[in-house]
Amino acid sequence: MTKGLKRVATVAVQILILLAIIIGVAFYNDADSQNAQPGSVETFAETAPATQEATASQPDASNHYVQALDSLRVAGRAPKTGYERELFGQAWSDDVTVEFGHNGCDTRNDILRRDLVNTEIKEGTYDCVVLSGTLHDAYSGETIDFTRGRSTSSEVQIDHIVALADAWQKGAQQWDEETRRNFANDPRNLRAVKGRLNAQKGAGDAATWLPPQRQHRCEYARDIIDVKSEYGLWVTPAEKDALHTQLATCTN
């Protein structure tokens, strides 16, 4: 009888030990799964596709401009016959529906206020007339001090990025008066620049003239493409090639 009780007790002890081992292993596994850190293999496998999708959705500016350029009509220049500056309205008219239009200030002073820094504004002109300021000229890379005056104002001029005569020969002949007036005063097509460079450029397009400052040529090409896309102007084959060459220099 005593031997039977001892055998039962031994079996009971072995069962208790086995249960303890099973409970301990289960507890350890549960704790380990709760303490898993982000970035583990399992977490990365779940998040990697979303990260890759987000990266793929980021816009490629260079590709956008290449596509925009390739979508423009390519044709030769139309004759310049009939072109007059007056066909694009009074110079620097405020009577337009583009940005800054009907704000009580002529377009030239609007662009000077936008592009110059440390400007001094003439009193009594409703914050319109720029008396002086500093231009960090994108075309030349120079810093130019501007002072309003009969002999000094021309040192800083307002360039039409797409020249009016160039636009006339590439689609603007078919526009109505309001569209031409808007085009001549659209801030997207205007930039304050060194006067001598504006005179040097004349009515040239990208095939015949580029800013001396090479670092600005990518942006210059993009500005031309934006304006011509917006207004439906065409490009010549040589101009298209020149714009593609400058887009290839862009870093983003």
PyMOL commands that set and color helices and strands:
alter all, ss='L'
color gray80, all
select helices_A, chain A and resi 2-34+41-56+61-71+85-88+107-115+153-155+164-168+172-174+177-185+187-189+195-201+214-231+237-247
alter helices_A, ss='H'
color red, helices_A
select strands_A, chain A and resi 117-121+130-136+143-147+156-160+190-194
alter strands_A, ss='S'
color yellow, strands_A
deselect
rebuild
show_as cartoon
